[in-house]
Amino acid sequence: MKAASRQKLDQRAFLEQVHECRDNGYLLSSKKIGSGAFSKVYLAYATQERMRHNCKLASDLRGKCHTMVQLYETFANSRRTYLVLELAAHGNLLEHINAMSAHYHCPGLEEEEARRLLWQLVSAVAHCHNLGIVHRDLKCENILLDDRGCLKLSDFGFANWSGLKNSLLSTFCGSVAYTAPEILMSKKYNGKQADLWSLGVTLYAMVTGKLPFKECQPHRMLYLMCRGPTFRPGLSPECQDLIRGLLQLHPRARLGLQQVATHHWMLPAAHALFCTTLCAIPEKTEKPQLRTSLHNVEPNADSDPPRSLLQLWRPQLQGTSCESASGPAPEPPGACPRQGADSAGLELWSTETAGRTVGRSRHPLLLCSIRSVPGHYPVS
């Protein structure tokens, strides 16, 4: 009886949401593609009338040219807040890792693919940090892939502005599997250094198909963190070195974004980007034009490009010495063979009971995230 009553209430609430979306120019689909502690995510269509009143929305649906996840519109009433978001057609990184692991019967992504994605992720995090913004919830479920396979960082619900260089935060937030040890110990922490730990966990998940520390209890997690990560056979020493450099218990001992970008394991990605840029430049281009082109490898009309990373690897390519925690230069991509593993280890478990995911469909489908109460953002 209670289940039936609950179902009727859910149906009534959904019909209300359908009417509220329609009144604001969106057709809400019945397909729920994700849910979390604060919201539910549905597929939705933008009506022609809505697109006539939202030029940016109409332009993006005709042909995407930006490199960041878009929030197109918000509207609210006394009970709900609606967020109209861009649809990432290829889902999230967690889904991608699991799909590739199952397809090749080997856990994790190829190192070359992981390197390409990590370069984009580091660029995104560097852009945020340059603006004084810390994410505080970096994880595979919050990293989306568009229809070209390009990475986009999403879900800034726990983000915080950390303007002062040595300012410390105190809010316990994020997912336990990706959370830095200083946060688990309820210490005040540097948000940028906490993001670096989460970056290391994400890289580990990409190349191994699992999480380095899998425990629900914080004290057990801390015990595993003290022991350090273990690696599957066949993973290159350079990749292991980079992961260890990020998963340092002491926050100040972790590799910074500059050191990550110039790490030996990352250099093939920087070299590929450099060669791609050169191929796109006319032969008689002068040096000032070359510099301008390098700073616009990934044009972004919404915000300034993450300049720091482009400055990071250019000295390394020119032979200038750069600080790195790695050893000798790595072998070419693919030199370290992948070895098989038991099928039981293929699935990378989600850190949420129902992680926020995205569907696979064509435009003009959008994501409509519905919060039951007005969003609350932490202040520290």
C-alpha positions as CSV (number, residue, x, y, z in Angstrom):
1,M,0.0,0.0,0.0
2,K,2.8,2.4,0.9
3,A,4.6,1.5,-2.3
4,A,1.5,2.3,-4.4
5,S,1.0,5.6,-2.6
6,R,4.6,6.5,-3.2
7,Q,4.3,5.7,-6.9
8,K,1.3,7.9,-7.2
9,L,3.1,10.8,-5.5
10,D,6.1,10.3,-7.8
11,Q,3.9,10.3,-10.9
12,R,2.1,13.5,-9.7
13,A,5.4,15.2,-9.1
14,F,6.8,14.2,-12.5
15,L,3.7,15.6,-14.2
16,E,4.2,18.8,-12.4
17,Q,7.7,18.9,-13.6
18,V,6.6,18.3,-17.2
19,H,4.2,21.2,-17.0
20,E,6.8,23.5,-15.4
21,C,9.4,22.7,-18.1
22,R,6.9,23.1,-20.9
23,D,5.9,26.6,-19.5
24,N,9.6,27.5,-19.8
25,G,10.1,26.2,-23.3
26,Y,11.4,22.7,-22.7
27,L,9.9,19.2,-23.3
28,L,10.8,16.9,-20.5
29,S,11.4,13.3,-21.4
30,S,10.3,10.4,-19.1
31,K,13.8,9.0,-19.4
32,K,15.7,9.6,-16.1
33,I,19.4,9.3,-16.8
34,G,20.8,10.0,-13.4
35,S,20.0,10.9,-9.8
36,G,21.9,12.0,-6.7
37,A,21.5,13.3,-3.2
38,F,20.2,16.7,-4.4
39,S,18.8,16.3,-7.9
40,K,17.4,14.1,-10.7
41,V,18.6,14.3,-14.3
42,Y,16.3,13.9,-17.3
43,L,16.6,14.2,-21.0
44,A,14.8,17.2,-22.4
45,Y,14.1,18.9,-25.8
46,A,14.3,22.6,-26.4
47,T,11.3,23.9,-28.3
48,Q,11.8,26.1,-31.3
49,E,10.3,29.1,-29.5
50,R,12.8,28.6,-26.6
51,M,15.7,28.5,-29.1
52,R,14.5,31.8,-30.7
53,H,14.8,33.4,-27.3
54,N,18.2,31.8,-26.3
55,C,20.7,32.6,-29.0
56,K,23.6,30.7,-27.4
57,L,21.5,27.6,-27.0
58,A,20.4,27.7,-30.6
59,S,24.0,28.3,-31.8
60,D,25.4,25.4,-29.7
61,L,22.8,22.9,-30.9
62,R,23.5,23.8,-34.5
63,G,27.2,23.2,-34.1
64,K,29.3,23.1,-30.9
65,C,32.4,25.2,-30.9
66,H,33.2,25.5,-27.2
67,T,35.3,23.4,-24.9
68,M,33.5,23.7,-21.6
69,V,30.3,22.1,-20.2
70,Q,27.5,24.6,-20.7
71,L,24.8,25.7,-18.3
72,Y,22.2,27.3,-20.6
73,E,19.5,28.4,-18.3
74,T,18.0,28.1,-14.8
75,F,14.5,28.6,-13.6
76,A,12.8,27.9,-10.3
77,N,9.7,28.0,-8.2
78,S,9.1,27.6,-4.4
79,R,9.6,23.8,-4.6
80,R,12.2,23.1,-7.4
81,T,15.1,24.6,-9.2
82,Y,15.8,23.6,-12.8
83,L,19.2,23.6,-14.5
84,V,19.3,23.2,-18.3
85,L,22.7,21.7,-19.1
86,E,24.5,20.5,-22.2
87,L,24.2,16.8,-23.1
88,A,27.6,15.0,-23.2
89,A,26.8,12.4,-25.8
90,H,29.4,9.8,-24.9
91,G,28.6,9.6,-21.2
92,N,31.1,9.9,-18.4
93,L,34.6,8.6,-17.8
94,L,33.4,5.8,-15.5
95,E,31.2,4.4,-18.3
96,H,34.0,4.7,-20.8
97,I,36.5,2.8,-18.7
98,N,34.1,0.0,-18.0
99,A,33.1,-0.2,-21.7
100,M,36.7,-0.4,-22.9
101,S,37.6,-2.9,-20.2
102,A,34.8,-5.2,-21.2
103,H,35.6,-4.8,-24.9
104,Y,39.3,-5.6,-24.7
105,H,38.8,-8.1,-21.8
106,C,41.5,-6.2,-19.9
107,P,40.9,-3.7,-17.0
108,G,41.5,-0.1,-17.7
109,L,42.4,2.0,-20.7
110,E,45.5,1.8,-22.9
111,E,48.1,4.1,-21.5
112,E,48.1,6.2,-24.7
113,E,44.3,6.8,-24.3
114,A,44.7,7.6,-20.6
115,R,47.5,10.0,-21.4
116,R,45.4,11.9,-23.9
117,L,42.5,12.2,-21.5
118,L,44.7,13.1,-18.5
119,W,46.3,15.9,-20.5
120,Q,42.8,17.4,-21.1
121,L,41.8,16.9,-17.5
122,V,45.0,18.6,-16.2
123,S,44.4,21.5,-18.5
124,A,40.9,21.9,-17.2
125,V,42.0,21.7,-13.5
126,A,44.8,24.2,-14.2
127,H,42.3,26.6,-15.8
128,C,40.2,26.4,-12.7
129,H,43.1,26.8,-10.3
130,N,44.4,29.8,-12.3
131,L,41.1,31.5,-11.6
132,G,41.3,30.6,-7.9
133,I,38.6,27.9,-8.1
134,V,39.0,24.5,-6.5
135,H,36.7,21.7,-7.7
136,R,36.8,19.4,-4.6
137,D,34.8,16.6,-6.3
138,L,37.1,15.3,-9.0
139,K,36.0,11.8,-9.9
140,C,35.3,9.7,-13.0
141,E,31.5,10.3,-12.7
142,N,32.1,14.0,-13.0
143,I,34.2,13.9,-16.1
144,L,32.1,13.8,-19.3
145,L,33.0,12.9,-22.9
146,D,31.4,14.7,-25.8
147,D,30.6,13.3,-29.2
148,R,34.2,13.8,-30.3
149,G,35.6,12.0,-27.3
150,C,36.9,15.2,-25.8
151,L,36.9,15.5,-22.0
152,K,34.8,18.1,-20.1
153,L,34.8,18.7,-16.4
154,S,31.4,19.0,-14.7
155,D,29.5,19.2,-11.4
156,F,30.9,22.2,-9.6
157,G,28.5,21.8,-6.7
158,F,31.3,21.6,-4.1
159,A,33.6,24.1,-5.9
160,N,35.0,26.9,-3.9
161,W,36.9,30.1,-4.6
162,S,40.3,30.0,-3.0
163,G,41.7,33.3,-3.8
164,L,44.4,33.6,-1.1
165,K,47.5,31.5,-1.8
166,N,47.6,29.8,1.6
167,S,43.9,29.8,2.4
168,L,42.6,26.6,4.0
169,L,39.2,25.0,3.8
170,S,37.4,22.9,6.4
171,T,34.2,21.4,4.7
172,F,34.2,17.6,4.5
173,C,33.0,17.0,0.9
174,G,33.4,14.9,-2.1
175,S,33.4,11.1,-2.6
176,V,35.4,9.0,0.0
177,A,37.2,6.9,-2.6
178,Y,38.6,10.1,-4.2
179,T,39.0,12.2,-1.0
180,A,42.4,13.3,0.1
181,P,43.7,11.9,3.5
182,E,43.8,15.3,5.2
183,I,40.1,15.7,4.5
184,L,39.3,12.2,5.9
185,M,41.3,13.2,9.0
186,S,39.1,16.3,9.4
187,K,42.0,18.6,9.1
188,K,41.9,22.0,7.4
189,Y,43.2,21.6,3.9
190,N,44.4,23.3,0.8
191,G,41.8,22.8,-1.9
192,K,44.3,22.7,-4.8
193,Q,46.4,20.1,-3.1
194,A,43.3,18.0,-2.4
195,D,42.4,18.2,-6.1
196,L,45.8,16.8,-6.9
197,W,45.1,13.7,-4.8
198,S,41.8,13.2,-6.6
199,L,43.6,13.6,-9.9
200,G,46.0,10.7,-8.9
201,V,43.0,8.5,-8.0
202,T,41.4,9.3,-11.4
203,L,44.5,8.4,-13.3
204,Y,44.8,5.2,-11.3
205,A,41.2,4.3,-12.2
206,M,41.9,5.0,-15.9
207,V,44.9,2.7,-16.3
208,T,43.8,-0.1,-13.9
209,G,40.0,-0.2,-14.2
210,K,39.6,0.0,-10.4
211,L,40.1,2.4,-7.5
212,P,43.3,2.4,-5.5
213,F,41.6,2.5,-2.1
214,K,38.2,0.8,-1.7
215,E,36.7,1.1,1.8
216,C,33.6,2.7,3.2
217,Q,35.0,3.5,6.6
218,P,37.4,6.5,6.7
219,H,39.8,4.9,9.2
220,R,40.1,1.9,6.9
221,M,40.7,4.2,3.9
222,L,43.5,5.9,5.8
223,Y,45.1,2.6,6.6
224,L,45.1,1.6,2.9
225,M,46.4,5.1,1.9
226,C,49.4,4.7,4.2
227,R,50.2,1.3,2.5
228,G,50.1,3.0,-0.9
229,P,48.7,1.9,-4.2
230,T,49.4,-1.4,-5.9
231,F,49.7,-1.8,-9.6
232,R,48.8,-4.5,-12.2
233,P,51.6,-6.2,-14.1
234,G,52.4,-4.4,-17.4
235,L,51.8,-0.9,-16.3
236,S,54.8,1.3,-17.3
237,P,57.1,2.4,-14.5
238,E,56.7,6.1,-15.6
239,C,52.9,5.9,-15.2
240,Q,53.4,4.3,-11.7
241,D,55.8,7.0,-10.8
242,L,53.3,9.7,-11.8
243,I,50.5,8.1,-9.8
244,R,52.7,7.8,-6.7
245,G,53.8,11.4,-7.1
246,L,50.2,12.5,-6.9
247,L,49.1,10.0,-4.1
248,Q,51.5,11.4,-1.5
249,L,50.1,11.4,2.0
250,H,51.6,14.8,2.8
251,P,49.9,17.5,0.7
252,R,53.0,19.5,0.0
253,A,54.8,16.4,-1.2
254,R,52.4,15.9,-4.1
255,L,53.4,16.8,-7.6
256,G,52.0,20.1,-8.8
257,L,50.2,20.6,-12.0
258,Q,53.3,22.0,-13.6
259,Q,55.3,18.8,-12.6
260,V,52.4,16.6,-13.9
261,A,52.4,18.4,-17.3
262,T,56.2,18.0,-17.7
263,H,56.4,14.5,-16.3
264,H,58.1,12.0,-18.6
265,W,54.9,9.9,-18.9
266,M,53.0,13.0,-20.1
267,L,55.6,14.1,-22.7
268,P,54.2,12.0,-25.6
269,A,50.8,13.8,-25.2
270,A,52.5,17.2,-25.2
271,H,54.6,16.2,-28.2
272,A,51.5,15.1,-30.1
273,L,49.8,18.4,-29.4
274,F,52.9,20.3,-30.5
275,C,53.1,18.4,-33.8
276,T,49.4,18.8,-34.4
277,T,49.8,22.5,-33.9
278,L,52.8,22.8,-36.3
279,C,50.9,20.9,-39.0
280,A,48.1,23.5,-38.8
281,I,50.5,26.4,-39.3
282,P,51.5,27.6,-42.8
283,E,55.2,27.1,-43.7
284,K,56.0,30.8,-43.9
285,T,54.5,31.7,-40.5
286,E,56.6,34.1,-38.4
287,K,57.5,33.3,-34.8
288,P,55.0,35.7,-33.2
289,Q,52.2,34.0,-35.2
290,L,53.5,30.6,-34.0
291,R,53.2,31.7,-30.4
292,T,49.7,33.0,-30.9
293,S,48.7,29.7,-32.5
294,L,50.1,27.7,-29.7
295,H,48.1,29.7,-27.2
296,N,44.9,28.9,-29.2
297,V,45.3,25.2,-29.7
298,E,41.9,24.7,-28.3
299,P,39.9,27.9,-28.9
300,N,37.4,28.7,-26.3
301,A,34.9,31.5,-26.8
302,D,33.6,31.2,-23.2
303,S,36.7,31.9,-21.3
304,D,40.5,32.5,-21.5
305,P,42.6,29.4,-22.5
306,P,44.5,27.6,-19.7
307,R,47.7,29.5,-20.6
308,S,49.9,27.9,-17.9
309,L,50.0,24.4,-19.4
310,L,51.0,25.6,-22.8
311,Q,53.9,27.4,-21.1
312,L,54.8,24.3,-19.1
313,W,55.7,21.9,-21.8
314,R,57.1,24.3,-24.4
315,P,60.4,24.7,-22.4
316,Q,60.7,21.0,-22.0
317,L,60.3,20.4,-25.8
318,Q,63.0,23.0,-26.4
319,G,65.5,21.1,-24.2
320,T,65.3,23.3,-21.1
321,S,65.6,21.4,-17.9
322,C,62.4,21.1,-15.9
323,E,61.8,19.6,-12.5
324,S,60.3,16.2,-12.6
325,A,59.9,13.3,-10.2
326,S,60.3,10.7,-12.9
327,G,63.2,8.7,-14.1
328,P,64.5,8.2,-17.7
329,A,62.4,9.0,-20.8
330,P,59.6,6.5,-21.5
331,E,59.4,4.1,-24.3
332,P,57.0,5.1,-27.2
333,P,53.3,4.6,-26.5
334,G,52.4,0.9,-26.6
335,A,55.9,-0.4,-25.8
336,C,54.6,-1.8,-22.5
337,P,52.2,-4.6,-23.3
338,R,48.9,-4.9,-21.5
339,Q,48.3,-8.2,-19.7
340,G,45.1,-9.9,-19.1
341,A,43.2,-10.1,-15.8
342,D,40.3,-11.9,-14.2
343,S,36.9,-10.7,-15.6
344,A,35.8,-10.1,-12.0
345,G,38.0,-7.1,-11.9
346,L,36.8,-5.4,-15.0
347,E,34.0,-3.2,-13.6
348,L,35.0,0.0,-11.9
349,W,32.5,0.5,-9.1
350,S,30.6,3.7,-8.7
351,T,31.2,5.9,-5.7
352,E,27.5,6.7,-5.5
353,T,24.5,4.5,-5.2
354,A,23.1,6.2,-8.3
355,G,25.8,8.2,-9.9
356,R,24.9,11.1,-12.2
357,T,25.3,9.9,-15.7
358,V,24.4,11.2,-19.2
359,G,22.6,9.5,-22.0
360,R,23.6,9.0,-25.6
361,S,21.4,10.8,-28.1
362,R,21.6,13.4,-30.8
363,H,20.8,17.1,-30.6
364,P,18.7,19.0,-29.7
365,L,18.5,16.8,-26.6
366,L,19.6,18.5,-23.3
367,L,20.1,17.5,-19.7
368,C,17.5,18.9,-17.3
369,S,18.7,18.6,-13.7
370,I,15.9,19.2,-11.2
371,R,16.7,20.0,-7.7
372,S,13.9,19.5,-5.1
373,V,15.2,22.4,-3.0
374,P,17.2,25.5,-3.9
375,G,20.9,24.5,-4.2
376,H,23.1,25.0,-1.2
377,Y,26.8,25.6,-1.7
378,P,29.4,25.2,1.0
379,V,31.2,28.3,2.2
380,S,34.5,26.8,3.3
